[in-house]
Amino acid sequence: MQQTFDINKAITFIDNHNIGYQYTKKELKGYYDWFMANLDNHLKQFSDTINSFDFNINWVNDFTPDSLIRVAHILYTYVKGVFISEEEYQRRVEAAHIVLKESVMHVEMTHDERVLTFLLSVYIGEVIIRSYPNDNLKWELSKFTKSFAHCGYMLIHIAPFIYSAPLDHASWFMVDILKYKYENGEDKKSHLYDYFWGVTKSLR
C-alpha cells in the first residue's frame, strides 16, 4: 500500500537519516507534492507557533537573514525538551556507534518540538530562496540513491555540488539548545544566521 505523507511522517527524517530508503520513488514524489502543496500552511503554522509562546513576542516572518537571529533567541528561551529514563539512555548509548556514544543525551525533543523543527527548516529554506530572487533557487527532492546521504530530503540546490539541507541544520540547532540547557553545551544562537551566510556565499 502506498504511503501518504503528513507532518508526523515528515518529522521521522529528523531521527533517521536513512528513512528515505524505506519509501519508493513514487512515494517520495508524493512527499515532495505534499511538501510543496502545504508550504504556505507550514510557514503560517511556524509563525503562529513562535508567537504563541508569549503574546509579547510579535515575531514577523519577513524572511530576512536577521529574522533568524530573533527566532533563535526565542527558541533558546522556550524549547525545553523532555528527559528520558536512565534505562532508555543506557539503551541508546549501547546502540550508538562508538564515535557517537558521548553525544547521546539524557534529554530529547518533545513531539511538538520535532514538529517545530520541521517547520523551522521550512522557514530557513524560504529565507535562503527569497533572499536571492534572481538565482532561481527552489526546493528539490534529493536523489534516490544509496550513495547520497539525504535520500528523500527536501534540499535547495545552491550551486554545482552545493546543496542546502535545512532540516539537518534545524535539527542540529534544536539539539544544540538542549545541550546548552542540560549538557553544558555551547551557546550557539548564531548558528542559523551563520549557516545562512555560509551556505549562500557562492551567490554573492
Accessible surface in RSA format (square Angstrom, percent):
REM  Atomic radii and reference values for relative SASA: ProtOr
REM  Chains: A
REM  Algorithm: Lee & Richards
REM  Probe-radius: 1.40
REM  Slices: 20
REM RES _ NUM      All-atoms   Total-Side   Main-Chain    Non-polar    All polar
REM                ABS   REL    ABS   REL    ABS   REL    ABS   REL    ABS   REL
RES MET A   1   234.85 121.6 153.64 101.7  81.21 193.4 130.81 111.2 104.04 137.8
RES GLN A   2    86.28  48.2  68.32  49.9  17.96  42.8  30.86  65.7  55.42  42.0
RES GLN A   3    73.64  41.2  65.91  48.2   7.73  18.4   8.21  17.5  65.43  49.6
RES THR A   4   107.32  76.3  99.18 100.5   8.14  19.4  73.01  98.1  34.31  51.9
RES PHE A   5    20.02  10.0   1.06   0.7  18.97  49.3   1.31   0.8  18.71  53.6
RES ASP A   6    63.29  44.3  63.04  62.7   0.24   0.6  29.32  69.0  33.96  33.9
RES ILE A   7    35.09  20.0  33.32  24.8   1.77   4.3  33.32  24.0   1.77   4.8
RES ASN A   8    75.85  52.3  70.39  68.0   5.46  13.1  24.27  58.4  51.58  49.9
RES LYS A   9    60.08  29.3  59.57  36.5   0.51   1.2  25.96  23.4  34.13  36.3
RES ALA A  10     0.00   0.0   0.00   0.0   0.00   0.0   0.00   0.0   0.00   0.0
RES ILE A  11    10.97   6.2  10.64   7.9   0.34   0.8  10.64   7.7   0.34   0.9
RES THR A  12    47.01  33.4  42.01  42.6   5.00  11.9  46.35  62.3   0.65   1.0
RES PHE A  13     0.99   0.5   0.99   0.6   0.00   0.0   0.99   0.6   0.00   0.0
RES ILE A  14    17.59  10.0   3.83   2.9  13.76  33.2   4.82   3.5  12.77  34.7
RES ASP A  15    94.54  66.2  57.84  57.6  36.70  86.8  34.09  80.2  60.45  60.3
RES ASN A  16    56.39  38.9  52.86  51.1   3.53   8.5  18.37  44.2  38.02  36.7
RES HIS A  17    73.58  40.2  68.55  47.6   5.03  12.9  39.28  40.5  34.30  39.9
RES ASN A  18    93.52  64.5  90.39  87.4   3.13   7.5  18.01  43.3  75.51  73.0
RES ILE A  19    19.11  10.9  19.11  14.2   0.00   0.0  19.11  13.8   0.00   0.0
RES GLY A  20     0.00   0.0   0.00   N/A   0.00   0.0   0.00   0.0   0.00   0.0
RES TYR A  21    54.87  25.6  31.07  17.7  23.80  61.9  28.33  21.3  26.55  32.7
RES GLN A  22   127.25  71.2  91.18  66.6  36.07  85.9  41.07  87.4  86.18  65.4
RES TYR A  23    17.14   8.0  13.34   7.6   3.80   9.9   5.32   4.0  11.82  14.6
RES THR A  24    77.56  55.2  72.43  73.4   5.14  12.2  74.77 100.4   2.79   4.2
RES LYS A  25   139.29  68.0 130.91  80.3   8.38  20.0  75.35  67.8  63.94  68.1
RES LYS A  26   147.01  71.7 137.24  84.2   9.78  23.3  90.13  81.1  56.88  60.6
RES GLU A  27    14.41   8.3  14.24  10.8   0.17   0.4   1.57   3.0  12.84  10.5
RES LEU A  28     2.21   1.2   2.21   1.6   0.00   0.0   2.21   1.6   0.00   0.0
RES LYS A  29   106.72  52.1 106.72  65.5   0.00   0.0  80.21  72.2  26.51  28.2
RES GLY A  30    26.25  32.4   0.00   N/A  26.25  32.4  21.23  58.3   5.03  11.3
RES TYR A  31     4.66   2.2   4.66   2.7   0.00   0.0   0.21   0.2   4.45   5.5
RES TYR A  32    60.12  28.1  60.12  34.2   0.00   0.0  28.98  21.8  31.14  38.4
RES ASP A  33    65.93  46.2  59.97  59.7   5.96  14.1  30.19  71.1  35.73  35.6
RES TRP A  34    43.23  17.3  36.18  17.5   7.05  16.5  31.28  16.7  11.95  19.4
RES PHE A  35     3.92   2.0   3.85   2.4   0.07   0.2   3.85   2.3   0.07   0.2
RES MET A  36    69.41  35.9  54.73  36.2  14.68  34.9  54.77  46.6  14.63  19.4
RES ALA A  37    84.92  78.1  44.82  69.2  40.10  91.2  57.48  80.9  27.44  72.7
RES ASN A  38    37.38  25.8  37.35  36.1   0.03   0.1   0.40   1.0  36.98  35.7
RES LEU A  39    23.16  12.9  23.10  16.5   0.06   0.2  23.10  16.2   0.06   0.2
RES ASP A  40   105.20  73.7  97.78  97.3   7.42  17.5  35.98  84.7  69.22  69.0
RES ASN A  41    95.02  65.5  89.56  86.6   5.46  13.1  21.44  51.6  73.58  71.1
RES HIS A  42    10.29   5.6  10.29   7.2   0.00   0.0   3.38   3.5   6.91   8.0
RES LEU A  43     7.78   4.3   7.64   5.5   0.15   0.4   7.64   5.4   0.15   0.4
RES LYS A  44   131.38  64.1 126.91  77.9   4.47  10.6 100.08  90.1  31.30  33.3
RES GLN A  45    74.88  41.9  70.86  51.8   4.02   9.6  27.06  57.6  47.83  36.3
RES PHE A  46     0.07   0.0   0.07   0.0   0.00   0.0   0.07   0.0   0.00   0.0
RES SER A  47    16.12  13.6  16.12  21.5   0.00   0.0   4.49   9.6  11.64  16.3
RES ASP A  48    70.87  49.6  63.20  62.9   7.67  18.1  28.81  67.8  42.06  41.9
RES THR A  49    38.43  27.3  34.56  35.0   3.87   9.2  25.74  34.6  12.69  19.2
RES ILE A  50     0.00   0.0   0.00   0.0   0.00   0.0   0.00   0.0   0.00   0.0
RES ASN A  51    42.61  29.4  35.31  34.1   7.30  17.6  23.85  57.4  18.77  18.1
RES SER A  52    86.15  72.8  47.70  63.7  38.45  88.6  46.92  99.9  39.23  55.0
RES PHE A  53    62.97  31.5  37.76  23.4  25.21  65.6  41.82  25.4  21.15  60.5
RES ASP A  54    47.01  32.9  39.41  39.2   7.59  18.0  11.76  27.7  35.25  35.2
RES PHE A  55   182.37  91.2 151.83  94.0  30.53  79.5 158.82  96.3  23.55  67.4
RES ASN A  56   107.55  74.2  81.53  78.8  26.02  62.6  29.47  70.9  78.08  75.5
RES ILE A  57    18.32  10.4   9.95   7.4   8.37  20.2  11.59   8.3   6.73  18.3
RES ASN A  58   120.59  83.2 103.87 100.4  16.72  40.3  23.75  57.2  96.84  93.6
RES TRP A  59    11.82   4.7   4.40   2.1   7.41  17.4   6.22   3.3   5.60   9.1
RES VAL A  60    97.58  64.2  87.93  79.6   9.66  23.3  90.25  78.4   7.34  19.9
RES ASN A  61    36.77  25.4  31.61  30.5   5.17  12.4   0.05   0.1  36.73  35.5
RES ASP A  62    77.47  54.3  55.90  55.6  21.56  51.0  29.15  68.6  48.32  48.2
RES PHE A  63    31.64  15.8  26.24  16.3   5.40  14.0  26.24  15.9   5.40  15.4
RES THR A  64    53.48  38.0  52.21  52.9   1.27   3.0  50.83  68.3   2.64   4.0
RES PRO A  65    24.35  17.7  24.35  22.2   0.00   0.0  24.35  20.1   0.00   0.0
RES ASP A  66    90.02  63.1  85.09  84.7   4.94  11.7  27.24  64.1  62.78  62.6
RES SER A  67     8.79   7.4   2.47   3.3   6.32  14.6   8.47  18.0   0.32   0.4
RES LEU A  68     0.62   0.3   0.29   0.2   0.33   0.8   0.29   0.2   0.33   0.9
RES ILE A  69    64.43  36.7  64.25  47.9   0.17   0.4  64.43  46.4   0.00   0.0
RES ARG A  70   111.14  46.7 107.19  54.6   3.95   9.4  45.70  62.5  65.44  39.7
RES VAL A  71     0.00   0.0   0.00   0.0   0.00   0.0   0.00   0.0   0.00   0.0
RES ALA A  72     0.00   0.0   0.00   0.0   0.00   0.0   0.00   0.0   0.00   0.0
RES HIS A  73    83.82  45.8  80.92  56.2   2.91   7.4  56.30  58.0  27.53  32.0
RES ILE A  74     7.21   4.1   4.28   3.2   2.93   7.1   7.19   5.2   0.02   0.1
RES LEU A  75     0.00   0.0   0.00   0.0   0.00   0.0   0.00   0.0   0.00   0.0
RES TYR A  76    10.02   4.7   4.85   2.8   5.17  13.4   5.06   3.8   4.96   6.1
RES THR A  77    75.06  53.4  65.79  66.7   9.28  22.1  47.16  63.3  27.91  42.2
RES TYR A  78    65.01  30.4  53.90  30.7  11.11  28.9  37.74  28.4  27.27  33.6
RES VAL A  79     1.44   0.9   0.58   0.5   0.86   2.1   1.44   1.2   0.00   0.0
RES LYS A  80   113.40  55.3 113.12  69.4   0.28   0.7  76.46  68.8  36.94  39.3
RES GLY A  81    14.68  18.1   0.00   N/A  14.68  18.1   0.04   0.1  14.64  32.8
RES VAL A  82    69.41  45.7  64.92  58.8   4.49  10.8  69.41  60.3   0.00   0.0
RES PHE A  83   127.80  63.9 107.34  66.5  20.47  53.3 107.34  65.1  20.47  58.6
RES ILE A  84    24.10  13.7   6.83   5.1  17.27  41.6  12.89   9.3  11.21  30.4
RES SER A  85    66.28  56.0  49.02  65.4  17.26  39.8  51.47 109.6  14.81  20.7
RES GLU A  86    99.90  57.4  91.20  69.0   8.70  20.7  63.88 123.6  36.01  29.4
RES GLU A  87   146.24  84.0 135.12 102.2  11.12  26.5  56.11 108.5  90.13  73.6
RES GLU A  88    43.45  24.9  41.83  31.6   1.62   3.9  20.69  40.0  22.76  18.6
RES TYR A  89    38.12  17.8  38.12  21.7   0.00   0.0   9.02   6.8  29.10  35.9
RES GLN A  90    78.72  44.0  78.72  57.5   0.00   0.0  30.68  65.3  48.04  36.4
RES ARG A  91   133.00  55.8 128.92  65.7   4.08   9.7  67.51  92.3  65.49  39.7
RES ARG A  92    69.08  29.0  65.22  33.2   3.86   9.2  24.00  32.8  45.09  27.3
RES VAL A  93    31.17  20.5  31.17  28.2   0.00   0.0  31.17  27.1   0.00   0.0
RES GLU A  94   135.06  77.5 109.64  82.9  25.42  60.5  42.75  82.7  92.32  75.4
RES ALA A  95    78.07  71.8  38.47  59.4  39.60  90.1  49.43  69.6  28.65  75.9
RES ALA A  96    23.90  22.0   8.16  12.6  15.74  35.8  18.36  25.8   5.55  14.7
RES HIS A  97   111.96  61.2  97.83  68.0  14.13  36.2  76.55  78.9  35.41  41.2
RES ILE A  98   133.30  75.9 117.97  87.9  15.33  37.0 117.97  84.9  15.33  41.6
RES VAL A  99   114.90  75.6  81.96  74.2  32.93  79.4  89.89  78.1  25.01  67.8
RES LEU A 100    97.90  54.5  97.82  70.0   0.08   0.2  97.88  68.7   0.02   0.1
RES LYS A 101    67.08  32.7  63.57  39.0   3.51   8.4  54.92  49.4  12.17  13.0
RES GLU A 102   176.40 101.3 142.23 107.6  34.17  81.4  64.57 124.9 111.83  91.3
RES SER A 103    55.93  47.3  38.65  51.6  17.28  39.8  35.39  75.4  20.54  28.8
RES VAL A 104    26.37  17.3  14.33  13.0  12.03  29.0  20.35  17.7   6.02  16.3
RES MET A 105    23.35  12.1  16.51  10.9   6.84  16.3  16.51  14.0   6.84   9.1
RES HIS A 106    65.87  36.0  65.87  45.8   0.00   0.0  49.21  50.7  16.66  19.4
RES VAL A 107     3.70   2.4   0.46   0.4   3.24   7.8   0.46   0.4   3.24   8.8
RES GLU A 108    41.59  23.9  38.75  29.3   2.84   6.8   9.47  18.3  32.11  26.2
RES MET A 109    10.20   5.3   7.19   4.8   3.01   7.2   7.19   6.1   3.01   4.0
RES THR A 110    45.30  32.2  41.25  41.8   4.05   9.6  42.06  56.5   3.24   4.9
RES HIS A 111   101.32  55.4  91.61  63.7   9.72  24.9  80.64  83.1  20.68  24.1
RES ASP A 112   109.52  76.7 102.76 102.3   6.76  16.0  31.37  73.8  78.15  77.9
RES GLU A 113    18.66  10.7  18.33  13.9   0.33   0.8  11.03  21.3   7.62   6.2
RES ARG A 114    41.18  17.3  41.18  21.0   0.00   0.0  11.87  16.2  29.31  17.8
RES VAL A 115    17.25  11.4  17.25  15.6   0.00   0.0  17.25  15.0   0.00   0.0
RES LEU A 116     6.10   3.4   5.54   4.0   0.56   1.4   6.00   4.2   0.11   0.3
RES THR A 117     0.00   0.0   0.00   0.0   0.00   0.0   0.00   0.0   0.00   0.0
RES PHE A 118     2.35   1.2   2.35   1.5   0.00   0.0   2.35   1.4   0.00   0.0
RES LEU A 119     1.45   0.8   1.45   1.0   0.00   0.0   1.45   1.0   0.00   0.0
RES LEU A 120     0.00   0.0   0.00   0.0   0.00   0.0   0.00   0.0   0.00   0.0
RES SER A 121     4.63   3.9   4.63   6.2   0.00   0.0   0.60   1.3   4.03   5.6
RES VAL A 122     0.09   0.1   0.09   0.1   0.00   0.0   0.09   0.1   0.00   0.0
RES TYR A 123     0.11   0.0   0.11   0.1   0.00   0.0   0.11   0.1   0.00   0.0
RES ILE A 124     0.13   0.1   0.08   0.1   0.04   0.1   0.08   0.1   0.04   0.1
RES GLY A 125     0.00   0.0   0.00   N/A   0.00   0.0   0.00   0.0   0.00   0.0
RES GLU A 126     9.48   5.4   9.48   7.2   0.00   0.0   0.00   0.0   9.48   7.7
RES VAL A 127     0.00   0.0   0.00   0.0   0.00   0.0   0.00   0.0   0.00   0.0
RES ILE A 128     0.14   0.1   0.14   0.1   0.00   0.0   0.14   0.1   0.00   0.0
RES ILE A 129    29.30  16.7  27.40  20.4   1.91   4.6  27.40  19.7   1.91   5.2
RES ARG A 130   106.53  44.7  85.25  43.5  21.29  50.7  38.77  53.0  67.76  41.1
RES SER A 131    36.64  31.0   8.03  10.7  28.61  65.9  16.04  34.2  20.60  28.9
RES TYR A 132    29.40  13.7  26.45  15.0   2.96   7.7  25.73  19.3   3.68   4.5
RES PRO A 133   101.16  73.7  73.39  66.9  27.77 100.9  80.99  66.9  20.17 125.4
RES ASN A 134   140.13  96.6 112.92 109.1  27.21  65.5  33.38  80.3 106.75 103.2
RES ASP A 135    60.57  42.4  39.82  39.6  20.76  49.1   7.36  17.3  53.21  53.1
RES ASN A 136   132.74  91.5 108.17 104.5  24.57  59.2  36.65  88.2  96.09  92.9
RES LEU A 137    17.55   9.8   3.75   2.7  13.80  34.7   5.09   3.6  12.46  33.5
RES LYS A 138   129.92  63.4 126.54  77.6   3.37   8.0  71.28  64.2  58.64  62.5
RES TRP A 139     9.33   3.7   5.44   2.6   3.89   9.1   5.44   2.9   3.89   6.3
RES GLU A 140    49.54  28.4  46.99  35.6   2.55   6.1  19.62  38.0  29.92  24.4
RES LEU A 141    52.59  29.3  30.06  21.5  22.52  56.6  30.06  21.1  22.52  60.6
RES SER A 142    10.91   9.2   0.00   0.0  10.91  25.1   4.70  10.0   6.21   8.7
RES LYS A 143   119.51  58.3 110.68  67.9   8.83  21.0  69.15  62.2  50.36  53.6
RES PHE A 144    80.05  40.0  56.94  35.3  23.10  60.1  57.07  34.6  22.98  65.8
RES THR A 145    48.57  34.5  40.93  41.5   7.64  18.2  32.04  43.0  16.53  25.0
RES LYS A 146   168.12  82.0 138.69  85.1  29.43  70.1 112.38 101.2  55.74  59.4
RES SER A 147   109.17  92.2  65.50  87.4  43.67 100.6  56.87 121.1  52.29  73.3
RES PHE A 148    41.28  20.7  40.25  24.9   1.03   2.7  41.21  25.0   0.07   0.2
RES ALA A 149    72.87  67.0  53.90  83.2  18.97  43.1  65.31  92.0   7.56  20.0
RES HIS A 150    38.57  21.1  38.57  26.8   0.00   0.0  29.69  30.6   8.88  10.3
RES CYS A 151     0.12   0.1   0.00   0.0   0.12   0.3   0.00   0.0   0.12   0.1
RES GLY A 152     0.36   0.4   0.00   N/A   0.36   0.4   0.00   0.0   0.36   0.8
RES TYR A 153     3.54   1.7   1.43   0.8   2.11   5.5   2.64   2.0   0.90   1.1
RES MET A 154    10.64   5.5   5.13   3.4   5.52  13.1   5.13   4.4   5.52   7.3
RES LEU A 155     2.64   1.5   2.64   1.9   0.00   0.0   2.64   1.9   0.00   0.0
RES ILE A 156     0.00   0.0   0.00   0.0   0.00   0.0   0.00   0.0   0.00   0.0
RES HIS A 157    65.31  35.7  56.64  39.4   8.68  22.2  39.51  40.7  25.80  30.0
RES ILE A 158    10.04   5.7   0.00   0.0  10.04  24.2   0.38   0.3   9.66  26.2
RES ALA A 159    22.25  20.5  15.12  23.3   7.13  16.2  22.25  31.3   0.00   0.0
RES PRO A 160   104.86  76.4  92.52  84.3  12.34  44.8  96.73  79.9   8.13  50.5
RES PHE A 161   197.10  98.6 164.40 101.8  32.70  85.1 168.70 102.3  28.40  81.3
RES ILE A 162    70.65  40.2  67.79  50.5   2.86   6.9  70.65  50.9   0.00   0.0
RES TYR A 163    73.59  34.4  49.35  28.1  24.24  63.1  31.39  23.6  42.20  52.0
RES SER A 164     0.40   0.3   0.00   0.0   0.40   0.9   0.40   0.8   0.00   0.0
RES ALA A 165    11.55  10.6   9.60  14.8   1.95   4.4   9.65  13.6   1.90   5.0
RES PRO A 166     0.68   0.5   0.68   0.6   0.00   0.0   0.68   0.6   0.00   0.0
RES LEU A 167    14.13   7.9  13.29   9.5   0.84   2.1  13.29   9.3   0.84   2.3
RES ASP A 168     7.55   5.3   6.95   6.9   0.60   1.4   1.18   2.8   6.37   6.4
RES HIS A 169    32.91  18.0  32.91  22.9   0.00   0.0  17.80  18.3  15.11  17.6
RES ALA A 170     0.00   0.0   0.00   0.0   0.00   0.0   0.00   0.0   0.00   0.0
RES SER A 171    10.22   8.6  10.21  13.6   0.01   0.0   9.11  19.4   1.11   1.6
RES TRP A 172   119.55  48.0 117.94  57.1   1.60   3.8 100.36  53.5  19.19  31.1
RES PHE A 173     0.00   0.0   0.00   0.0   0.00   0.0   0.00   0.0   0.00   0.0
RES MET A 174     0.00   0.0   0.00   0.0   0.00   0.0   0.00   0.0   0.00   0.0
RES VAL A 175    44.72  29.4  44.72  40.5   0.00   0.0  44.72  38.9   0.00   0.0
RES ASP A 176    15.46  10.8  14.81  14.7   0.65   1.5   1.14   2.7  14.32  14.3
RES ILE A 177     0.00   0.0   0.00   0.0   0.00   0.0   0.00   0.0   0.00   0.0
RES LEU A 178     0.97   0.5   0.97   0.7   0.00   0.0   0.97   0.7   0.00   0.0
RES LYS A 179    66.27  32.3  66.27  40.7   0.00   0.0  25.64  23.1  40.64  43.3
RES TYR A 180    91.93  42.9  78.71  44.8  13.22  34.4  40.28  30.3  51.66  63.7
RES LYS A 181    66.83  32.6  33.34  20.5  33.49  79.7  36.94  33.3  29.89  31.8
RES TYR A 182    82.70  38.6  50.15  28.5  32.55  84.7  36.65  27.5  46.04  56.8
RES GLU A 183    64.29  36.9  41.49  31.4  22.80  54.3  13.52  26.1  50.78  41.5
RES ASN A 184   152.86 105.4 117.66 113.7  35.20  84.8  33.07  79.6 119.79 115.8
RES GLY A 185    26.40  32.6   0.00   N/A  26.40  32.6  15.96  43.8  10.44  23.4
RES GLU A 186   126.39  72.6 113.98  86.2  12.41  29.5  46.10  89.2  80.28  65.5
RES ASP A 187    74.83  52.4  46.61  46.4  28.22  66.7  24.82  58.4  50.01  49.9
RES LYS A 188    78.76  38.4  75.69  46.4   3.07   7.3  32.98  29.7  45.78  48.8
RES LYS A 189    49.08  23.9  46.96  28.8   2.12   5.0  28.60  25.7  20.47  21.8
RES SER A 190    59.33  50.1  54.60  72.9   4.72  10.9  36.16  77.0  23.17  32.5
RES HIS A 191    41.50  22.7  35.21  24.5   6.29  16.1  26.27  27.1  15.23  17.7
RES LEU A 192     0.00   0.0   0.00   0.0   0.00   0.0   0.00   0.0   0.00   0.0
RES TYR A 193    59.23  27.7  58.88  33.5   0.35   0.9  28.73  21.6  30.50  37.6
RES ASP A 194    80.44  56.3  70.73  70.4   9.70  22.9  30.21  71.1  50.23  50.1
RES TYR A 195    25.11  11.7  16.16   9.2   8.95  23.3  24.15  18.1   0.96   1.2
RES PHE A 196     0.98   0.5   0.98   0.6   0.00   0.0   0.98   0.6   0.00   0.0
RES TRP A 197    87.74  35.2  86.23  41.7   1.51   3.6  85.54  45.6   2.21   3.6
RES GLY A 198    37.45  46.2   0.00   N/A  37.45  46.2  31.50  86.4   5.95  13.3
RES VAL A 199    21.13  13.9  10.24   9.3  10.89  26.2  17.65  15.3   3.47   9.4
RES THR A 200     0.00   0.0   0.00   0.0   0.00   0.0   0.00   0.0   0.00   0.0
RES LYS A 201   145.07  70.8 133.31  81.8  11.76  28.0  76.01  68.4  69.05  73.6
RES SER A 202    59.67  50.4  22.24  29.7  37.43  86.2  33.38  71.1  26.29  36.8
RES LEU A 203    35.67  19.9  11.26   8.1  24.41  61.4  14.94  10.5  20.72  55.8
RES ARG A 204   143.07  60.1  75.23  38.3  67.84 161.5  77.59 106.0  65.47  39.7
END  Absolute sums over single chains surface
CHAIN  1 A    11002.9       9081.2       1921.6       6229.7       4773.2
END  Absolute sums over all chains
TOTAL         11002.9       9081.2       1921.6       6229.7       4773.2
